Amino acid sequence: MSEIGGGAEILRVFNNNVVLAADPAAGEVILTGRGLGFQARAGDRVDPAKVARVFVPTDGRDPDHLAELLAAIPPEHVQLVADALAEVGLDVLLRNPALVVAMADHVSFALKRQQASLVVEYPLVAEVQHLYAAEYQQANALLAAINGHAGVQLPASEAVGLALHLVNAGFASGDLSYTYKMTGLIQQMVEVIIGTFGMDATPDSVSMGRFITHLRYLFVRIQQHQQLAGEAGAIAVAIRAAYPDAAACAARLAGLLELRLGASLTDDEVAYLTLHVARVSGDAA
């Protein structure tokens, strides 16, 4: 989000509080503000004094679709989420309008559910808490900030949903179901490593943290069709030769990924996966 000058022109009015506009500096932007769209028409100049927030679509997001979603959310809930993000030091996420809209929509429904005394049980709670420890910690702080300003108190379990939205911001897809799928897949891959090397439990180590981070970036590369290829060369061959057990495990993980995602890994990706498996299993420093 950013400031907007008086040269912006309204392209489409969604409701009294949300409009799509063309800004000379930022291009197509989504603007919110009380009464901003009231009796306004396409072609009218935007009154900067009425603009509360400016959302600049990123990553090729359709601004019309984002604006339509935003228009369906009570403006006070959008403000609540934006203020909470800023309060806990996550201001940088305000530059991601898709995240803000998705999170505001989530919080809006959560508040309505709480008012209606409806309880939602989130799947993969333990996985989220373990695999995404940093995001889960941020989500707890965010939930506390939201509850500090909302008239309705959301339950502690909502931290899981908020954490998944924070994780989702790192994936190329805006679909939260993709994040659920990746979370389950990461846990499945960890279990394969545990079973292969006879570990008693999931190792809580720096190596496991690096492995999970590697997988998250790997999923993005797979989704964007930008896997590593032709970069490792002789190093990849050396990694496989040095850690044959890890290489065999990595091959099984690659097969699992191909089955679940419909994409086969390049030799380089399997080699890097081998190195991470070796570190997690204790075979590599």
N, C-alpha and C positions, 0 to 999 in steps of 0.2 A: 504494500500500500504506500501511497505517496501523496504529495500535495497536488492540487490541480488549479490551473489558472482560469481566468474568465473567458478564454478562447474556446473552451470545449463546447461541442454541439451535441444535443440529444439525438440519438439514433432510434431509440425505442424506449417506451415507457412500460414498465412491468406492473407497477402499482404506485401508490402515493409516495413510497419510500425508496424505490429502486428503479434506476434507469441505466440504460446502456448509452455511452457517449463516445464521441471521437475527440480525443485530446491532441492538439498539435505536437506535443512532446512525447506522450506515452502511447499514442495510437488508440485502439479501442479499449475502454476501461468501463468497469462497473462501479457506479456511484450509489451510495446510500446516504440517507438523511431524511429527517422528518419533513414531510410535505414537499420533498424535492420533485416528485413526479406529479403532484396535484395540479390538474388542469394544464399540464405541460404536453407538448406535442413534438413529434420528430421535426428537427430543424431549429427548435428553440435553443437559445444560448443557456448554458448552465449558470446558475447563480452560485458562485463559490461559497457564499455565506451559508448556504443550506447544506453543503456537502459535509457529512460527518466522516465518511471513510471512502477511500479509493482503492479498488481492487484491480490490479493489473494482471490479466490472465497470462500464465506462463506455460512452457512445455507444449505449446500448440493446443491448449485447452480451448474449447468452443466457448466464447464469451456469452453467447446467447443462452447456452445451456446452463452455465454457471449462474448467470443472472436470474434465470427462471427458478433454479434451485434456491437461490438466496431470497428471492421474493416470497417464497413459501415459508420462510422462517421468521418468527417474530423478531423485529429489529433489536429488542432488548436482550434477546438471547445471543444474537451476534455480538452485541456490545459486551455482554457478560463474558463470552469466550475470549474476545480480543483483550479485554482488560485483564483477565486471568492469565493469559499467555504473557502479557507484558509484566505482570506482577511477579511471576516466577522466573523471569529472565529469559523467556523464550520469544523475545520480540522478533528475532530473525524469521520465525515461522509465520509472522504476519505478512511476509512477502509471498507466501504460498496461498493464494486465494482458495484453491481447491481444498486444501487442508482446513482452512478456517471455516469454509462453508460446510464441509463434511462433519467437522467437530461440533459446530454450532447446531447442525441438524440433529446430531447424536444427543447433545445435551438437552436440546429442546424436547425431544421425545422422552428422554430420561426423566426430565422434570414433570412431564405430563403423566408418565407411568407412576412416578412417586406420589403424585397428587391423587391418583386413582388407586393407590396401594397395590400396584401390580409389581411383582418381583420377577426379574429376569436372571436366569442362571447362565453365565458365560462359559462357553466351552474352552478347553485348553488353558485353564487358569494357572495351573502349576507350570506349564510350558512357558507361558508368557512371563511369569515371575522369574523363571530361571534363564530363559534364552534371551530375554530383553530386559535385563536388570536395570540398565540405565534409563530406558524409556519408562519402565514401571515406576521407578523412583520419581521421575519427572511427572508422571501421571498422578501420583499421589499428592505431590505438591500442587499440581493444577487443580485437582479435585478439592483440595482444601481451600484454594483461592476462590473457586466457583461457589463452594458452600458458604464462604465468608461473605458473599454478596447476594446470593440467591435467597429468595424467601422460603424455598423448599430445600431441605437437606438431602442430598443424594447419598446412597449407601456406599460403603467402602468398596464394594464389588465393582462399582463403575470405573474404578481406576484401571481395570483390565481393558474395558472398552476404549478408554482414552489412550492407554498405552498402545493399543493396536493401531489407532489412528496416527500416533507419532511414528510408529514403525512403518506404517503404510506410506508416509511421506517420503521414505527412502526408496520405495519401489517405483518402477516406471508406471505401474497401473494405478488408477484412482479407485479401483474396485476393492473394497475391504475384504471381499471373499477371497481375493488373491492372497492377501496377507494371512488369512486363516489357513489357506492351503499351504503356503510356504512355512508357516509355523509348525503345522503337523508334519510336513516333510522334513524339516530340520530335526525335529524330535525323532523321527523314524531313522534318519541317518545316524544320529548320535547313538541310538539303540543298536544299530548294526555294528558300530565300532565297539561298543561295550561288549556285545556278544562275541565278536570276533576275537578280541584280546582278553576275554575273561575278566573284565573289570567288575568290581562289586557294585559300583554306582557311577553316576555321571560325574566325571572329574570336574571339580570347581577350580579351574586353573586359568592362567594367562593363555596357555595354548588352546584351551577350549574356547575361550573368548575370541581369540584370533580366528579359530576355525569357524565359529558362528558368523563372525563379521565377513569372513571370506565367502561363506555361502550366500549371505545376503547380497553381496556385490555380484556374485556369480549368477544369481537369479535375475538380477537386473540385466546383466550382459546377455543371458539367454533370451530374455524377453525382447531385448532390443536387437537381437541377432548380431551381437558384437563380441562373440567369444574370442579369447586369446588364441592366436594361431600363428605359427612360424616364428615365435619370439624366443622360446626357450631353447630349442635345438638340442645341442649336445648336453646342456644342463638337464633337460628333461630325461634324457637317456640315463644320465648319471644318477638322477634321483630314483628312478625305477630300479636300477641295478643295486643301489645302496640299501634300499628298503623294500625288498621283495614282498614281505608280508603286508606292509602298508599299501604296496602297489596292487596286490590282489584284492585288498579291502576296498581301495579306491575304485577298482574296476567294478566291484559289486555296487558301490554307491552310484557310479556312472550309469549302470544298468537301471537302477532304481529311478534316477532322474529321467532317463529316457522313457521309462514306462509311465511315470507320473506327468511329465511335462511334454512328452512327444518330441524331444530334441536330444540328439546324441552329442556328447561332449567331444571337443577336439582333443588331440593328444596332449597339447600344452595344458589344457584345463585339467585333464586327468593327472598330469604330472604334478601340478601345483596342489591338487587335491591329495595326492599321495604324500607330499611333504607335510601337509597339515595333519593328516591321519597319523603319520609317523611321530609328529610332535605330541599329539594328544595321547597316543599309546605309550609314550615314553621312550620311543626308539631314537628320537632325534632331539637335539638340544634346542 
